Amino acid sequence: PYIDRKVLVVMNDGRVIVGTLCGLDQTTNIIVRGCQERVFSEDEGVEVVDLGLYLVRGDNISVVGLVDEEADAAIDLASTTAAPLLPVRH
């Protein structure tokens, strides 16, 4: 149901990946296009690392949720006060 929707993936190691879900398989691996890693820090604000097309292995995934695109667009990626998006749990 999330195909072609913008999703946020929280990895087991705490990394945050945001992109458009374009596929998944029976082992819960997911493929995300237009993928970015979002790095949040108190002193640096939000840093974005473009990853392009990205495969996320299912055993590395902690949480997957839909991104509120309006809220995401409002994040100032250079701001030092930006907070991480909260994923939708299902």
N, C-alpha and C positions, 0 to 999 in steps of 0.2 A: 504493500500500500504506500510505501515511501518513495517508490521509483519516480525519478524526475522531480523530487522535492529536495529542498535544501535541508541538510541534516548536520547535526553536531555529533561527533564521536569523541567520547572520553576514553582514552586508552588506559590500560592497567597501570602504566607508569606515570599517569597524570597528564600526558600530552593531550591537547585539544585540537581536533581536526574538524574543519568545516568545509562542506562542498555539496555538490548535487549528486545524489545517489543514482547510479546508472545500472547497477546490477548487483545480484547476490547469488550465492550458490547454496547447496544443501549442507555445507559444512559451516555456514554462517559467515564465510568470508564476504566482504562487500567491496564493490568498486565505486569509487567516487571521482567525478570529474570536476575540473575547476577547483581543485582541492587546495586548501591553505591550512598550514599549522598556525594556530594562534598562541603566542607566548605572552602570558600575563605576568607582570612583575610590578611591585610597588614603586620602584624608582624609575623604571623605563616605560611604564604604560603598557601598551599592547604592540607587540611586534608581529608582523605577518610574514610567513615564509611560504611562497608559492610552491606547490608540489605537483601541479598539473593533474594527470590521471594517476590515481593512487589505489592500490589494493590494500585493504586493511584485513589482516588475518583475524578470524573470529575469536581465536584464543587470546588475542591481545585487547579485545574490546571490553570495556567496563559498562558503558552506557551509550545508547544511541537514542537521539531524540530529534524531533523536528525543530528547525530554527524559525523563530518569529522574524521574518525578513524585514519588517519595519523597524523592530528593535535593533536588529543587526546592522541595518543601514545607518542607524543613529549613533553607532559607536564611533567615536573619534579615535582612530587607530594610533594617533600620536598623543592621546590624552594620558595623563598620569592617574586619572581618577576612574578610568574604565574598569568595570567589573566583568568577570566571566559570565557568559550566558548560561542560564540554567536549563539543562536538557529536560525534555518531557519523558517521564518514566512511564512504561507501559507494562 
